[in-house]
């Protein structure tokens, strides 16, 4: 989530870390420690940026800040299929609740990642602003995570191969024949390819087509586009999307450093609320 969205919806976050050349840095969503261009240029040069889970003391720092102020907490974490964040948060919460027995902390599996996780957090913020309790928000989110629809495509398969998400041979031939996978978060929270499209322009058209079919009431909602350092192309893509889908508006931002380290340069993803995700990879 970009800073403007976090400020609008009053959402805080806990940070993971990136590791490059043996140096650890906080993975800031505002790219304070490593600019998007620097991050993605490292990968363009064939090198890998590693990532770490959220450290326990980071959970403790952020959770304690709000417990001291008397708040209950709803934490929305990356899909359990892709990260240990939810379980790690639960462990820290259990420890903290010994000292804050009247508080409540709920750690929710968003079954999504990147801005898909962000859309679940936005739902939580809207329910909070309707004066729903933390418990009721947690129950509501558990039923609604699958209404977040994501469609993503990548420029090439090199980074996915380096991260072990795609076999090296498949990546080689996929790049050779200009094959672009269409990736979603499936019903179980796994990131899975559902289609293979030849050529970047056709892949971008396909993700718009798929999102258009999945959305419910697009005229009343924002569509979110995230990109991995391909700003000019992403802006042109946003214009095309708005021509194809009659939405309220489009919000454009970077893919964050953690997911970006796996996706690689020039990935583009789109997100919106719609039909329940039923595909299982």
VMD Tcl script that draws the C-alpha trace (Angstrom):
set ca {
  {0.00 0.00 0.00}
  {1.36 3.38 -0.96}
  {1.62 6.15 1.64}
  {-1.46 8.01 0.37}
  {-3.67 4.93 0.84}
  {-2.25 4.20 4.29}
  {-2.93 7.79 5.33}
  {-6.42 7.83 3.83}
  {-7.47 4.63 5.59}
  {-5.28 5.10 8.72}
  {-3.49 1.80 8.25}
  {-0.12 0.99 9.82}
  {2.11 -1.92 8.83}
  {4.91 -4.17 10.09}
  {8.04 -4.41 7.99}
  {9.94 -7.31 6.54}
  {13.57 -6.99 5.41}
  {15.50 -7.25 2.17}
  {19.04 -8.64 1.94}
  {21.43 -7.67 -0.83}
  {25.21 -8.16 -0.81}
  {24.95 -9.35 2.79}
  {23.33 -6.09 3.95}
  {19.89 -6.11 5.59}
  {17.49 -3.20 5.12}
  {13.93 -2.61 6.22}
  {11.56 -3.24 3.32}
  {9.83 0.11 3.37}
  {6.66 0.48 1.31}
  {7.87 4.02 0.66}
  {11.22 2.74 -0.69}
  {13.20 4.87 1.76}
  {16.17 2.47 1.90}
  {16.29 1.42 -1.74}
  {14.52 3.21 -4.59}
  {12.31 1.21 -6.97}
  {14.80 1.78 -9.79}
  {17.72 0.57 -7.66}
  {15.82 -2.53 -6.54}
  {14.65 -3.53 -9.97}
  {17.93 -2.64 -11.69}
  {19.67 -5.16 -9.41}
  {17.37 -7.83 -10.81}
  {17.70 -6.53 -14.37}
  {21.42 -7.18 -13.94}
  {20.71 -10.83 -13.15}
  {21.24 -10.61 -9.39}
  {18.85 -11.62 -6.63}
  {17.48 -9.67 -3.68}
  {16.58 -11.93 -0.75}
  {13.79 -11.29 1.74}
  {13.11 -12.14 5.40}
  {9.89 -12.58 7.42}
  {8.69 -9.86 9.79}
  {10.99 -10.02 12.86}
  {9.25 -10.75 16.17}
  {10.47 -7.49 17.70}
  {8.90 -5.55 14.80}
  {5.53 -7.15 15.53}
  {6.04 -6.38 19.22}
  {6.96 -2.75 18.51}
  {3.89 -2.02 16.38}
  {1.38 -4.06 18.38}
  {2.55 -2.55 21.69}
  {2.24 0.98 20.32}
  {-1.52 0.48 19.90}
  {-2.12 -1.70 22.96}
  {-0.63 1.04 25.16}
  {-3.14 3.47 23.64}
  {-6.01 1.12 24.50}
  {-6.77 -0.17 21.01}
  {-7.70 -3.66 19.93}
  {-5.82 -4.82 16.82}
  {-6.76 -6.45 13.54}
  {-3.63 -7.49 11.67}
  {-4.04 -8.50 8.02}
  {-1.16 -10.68 6.88}
  {0.10 -12.10 3.62}
  {-1.38 -15.45 2.61}
  {-0.25 -18.34 4.80}
  {0.55 -20.18 1.57}
  {3.22 -17.60 0.83}
  {4.43 -16.29 4.18}
  {4.70 -17.09 7.89}
  {3.54 -13.57 8.81}
  {0.12 -14.54 10.22}
  {1.51 -17.32 12.42}
  {4.42 -15.13 13.54}
  {1.98 -12.37 14.43}
  {-0.18 -14.79 16.40}
  {2.80 -15.93 18.46}
  {3.73 -12.36 19.37}
  {0.08 -11.49 20.08}
  {-0.27 -14.42 22.50}
  {2.79 -13.20 24.39}
  {1.61 -9.58 24.56}
  {-1.93 -10.44 25.67}
  {-0.52 -11.82 28.93}
  {0.34 -8.20 29.83}
  {-2.79 -6.76 28.17}
  {-5.51 -9.25 29.17}
  {-8.39 -6.92 28.29}
  {-7.20 -6.34 24.73}
  {-7.93 -8.36 21.61}
  {-5.58 -9.06 18.69}
  {-6.76 -10.85 15.57}
  {-4.27 -11.99 12.93}
  {-6.10 -12.55 9.64}
  {-4.88 -14.60 6.68}
  {-5.69 -12.32 3.74}
  {-5.22 -15.24 1.30}
  {-3.60 -12.62 -0.91}
  {-0.33 -10.75 -1.29}
  {0.79 -7.30 -2.39}
  {-2.16 -4.97 -3.08}
  {-4.52 -7.93 -2.76}
  {-3.58 -7.99 0.91}
  {-4.03 -4.22 0.87}
  {-7.61 -4.50 -0.37}
  {-8.44 -6.78 2.57}
  {-6.90 -4.18 4.91}
  {-9.00 -1.46 3.28}
  {-12.13 -3.51 3.99}
  {-11.03 -3.75 7.63}
  {-10.51 0.02 7.79}
  {-13.97 0.67 6.37}
  {-15.55 -1.63 8.93}
  {-13.56 0.05 11.72}
  {-14.94 3.40 10.58}
  {-18.43 1.91 10.86}
  {-17.63 1.30 14.55}
  {-17.49 -2.48 14.20}
  {-15.58 -4.30 16.94}
  {-12.24 -5.95 16.21}
  {-13.88 -9.35 16.66}
  {-16.68 -8.57 14.21}
  {-14.20 -7.17 11.69}
  {-12.13 -10.35 11.94}
  {-15.19 -12.53 11.38}
  {-16.31 -10.41 8.43}
  {-12.89 -10.50 6.78}
  {-12.69 -14.27 7.05}
  {-15.77 -14.45 4.82}
  {-14.64 -11.78 2.36}
  {-10.98 -12.40 1.53}
  {-11.96 -14.37 -1.58}
  {-13.84 -11.38 -3.02}
  {-10.47 -9.78 -3.82}
  {-9.58 -10.56 -7.43}
  {-6.00 -10.27 -8.69}
  {-4.56 -10.73 -12.15}
  {-0.84 -10.31 -12.74}
  {1.61 -10.77 -15.58}
  {5.39 -10.51 -15.72}
  {7.83 -9.33 -18.37}
  {9.95 -12.48 -18.18}
  {10.35 -15.54 -15.97}
  {13.94 -14.98 -14.83}
  {13.21 -13.72 -11.30}
  {10.53 -16.31 -10.71}
  {13.09 -18.96 -11.69}
  {15.79 -17.51 -9.40}
  {13.31 -17.61 -6.51}
  {12.34 -21.20 -7.26}
  {8.79 -20.32 -8.31}
  {9.38 -21.56 -11.87}
  {11.73 -24.29 -13.08}
  {14.78 -22.98 -14.93}
  {13.98 -24.96 -18.08}
  {10.41 -23.70 -18.17}
  {11.65 -20.15 -17.71}
  {14.15 -20.51 -20.56}
  {11.59 -21.78 -23.04}
  {8.92 -19.39 -21.80}
  {11.24 -16.44 -22.43}
  {12.36 -17.90 -25.75}
  {8.79 -18.11 -27.05}
  {7.68 -14.86 -25.37}
  {5.15 -16.62 -23.15}
  {3.61 -14.54 -20.36}
  {1.84 -16.29 -17.48}
  {-1.34 -14.85 -15.99}
  {-1.04 -15.24 -12.20}
  {-3.81 -15.07 -9.59}
  {-4.28 -15.72 -5.89}
  {-6.41 -18.86 -5.95}
  {-9.07 -19.97 -3.45}
  {-6.38 -21.34 -1.14}
  {-4.18 -18.25 -1.25}
  {-1.59 -19.77 -3.58}
  {-0.09 -17.66 -6.36}
  {-0.78 -19.79 -9.43}
  {-0.72 -19.34 -13.22}
  {-4.11 -19.82 -14.85}
  {-3.17 -19.01 -18.45}
  {-0.16 -18.58 -20.71}
  {-0.38 -15.79 -23.27}
  {2.05 -15.05 -26.09}
  {3.36 -11.51 -26.02}
  {3.22 -8.66 -23.53}
  {0.46 -6.59 -25.22}
  {-1.87 -9.57 -25.39}
  {-1.12 -10.53 -21.78}
  {-2.02 -7.03 -20.58}
  {-5.26 -7.13 -22.56}
  {-6.03 -10.53 -21.07}
  {-5.69 -9.44 -17.44}
  {-8.07 -6.53 -18.12}
  {-10.55 -8.91 -19.74}
  {-10.35 -11.31 -16.80}
  {-10.77 -8.56 -14.20}
  {-13.72 -7.12 -16.12}
  {-15.43 -10.52 -15.97}
  {-14.70 -10.88 -12.25}
  {-15.68 -7.45 -10.91}
  {-19.00 -6.68 -9.27}
  {-20.13 -3.05 -9.49}
  {-16.94 -1.63 -11.00}
  {-18.59 1.76 -11.49}
  {-18.66 2.14 -7.69}
  {-15.08 1.17 -6.94}
  {-11.46 1.96 -7.58}
  {-9.32 -0.48 -9.51}
  {-5.77 -0.78 -8.23}
  {-2.78 -1.20 -10.53}
  {0.67 -2.02 -9.18}
  {3.83 -2.19 -11.25}
  {7.48 -3.13 -10.88}
  {9.25 -0.02 -12.18}
  {7.56 0.34 -15.57}
  {5.80 3.63 -14.87}
  {5.27 4.93 -18.41}
  {3.86 1.62 -19.62}
  {1.73 1.34 -16.47}
  {0.21 4.78 -17.06}
  {-0.65 3.88 -20.65}
  {-2.07 0.60 -19.38}
  {-4.20 2.50 -16.83}
  {-5.70 4.58 -19.64}
  {-6.53 1.43 -21.59}
  {-8.07 -0.19 -18.51}
  {-10.34 2.80 -17.87}
  {-11.55 2.63 -21.46}
  {-12.41 -1.05 -21.02}
  {-13.85 -1.03 -17.50}
  {-16.27 1.72 -16.34}
  {-14.77 2.15 -12.86}
  {-14.85 5.01 -10.38}
  {-11.13 5.61 -10.81}
  {-7.76 3.87 -11.00}
  {-5.06 3.96 -8.35}
  {-1.49 3.39 -9.58}
  {1.45 2.46 -7.34}
  {4.62 0.38 -7.14}
  {4.75 -3.29 -6.27}
  {6.51 -3.30 -2.90}
  {10.07 -4.54 -2.37}
  {9.14 -7.96 -0.91}
  {6.80 -9.17 -3.68}
  {8.89 -7.22 -6.17}
  {11.94 -9.33 -5.29}
  {10.04 -12.41 -6.56}
  {8.12 -10.92 -9.48}
  {11.01 -9.00 -10.97}
  {11.14 -5.86 -13.12}
  {8.14 -4.74 -15.18}
  {5.53 -6.96 -13.57}
  {2.03 -5.47 -13.65}
  {-0.92 -6.53 -11.50}
  {-4.52 -5.34 -11.20}
  {-6.91 -5.75 -8.28}
  {-10.57 -5.19 -7.48}
  {-13.51 -6.52 -5.47}
  {-15.75 -8.98 -7.26}
  {-16.93 -12.55 -7.53}
  {-15.67 -15.12 -5.07}
  {-12.44 -16.69 -6.24}
  {-13.11 -20.39 -6.80}
  {-10.14 -21.41 -8.97}
  {-7.81 -23.91 -7.33}
  {-4.32 -24.35 -8.75}
}
mol new
graphics top color blue
foreach p $ca { graphics top sphere $p radius 0.5 }
foreach p [lrange $ca 0 end-1] q [lrange $ca 1 end] { graphics top cylinder $p $q radius 0.2 }
display resetview
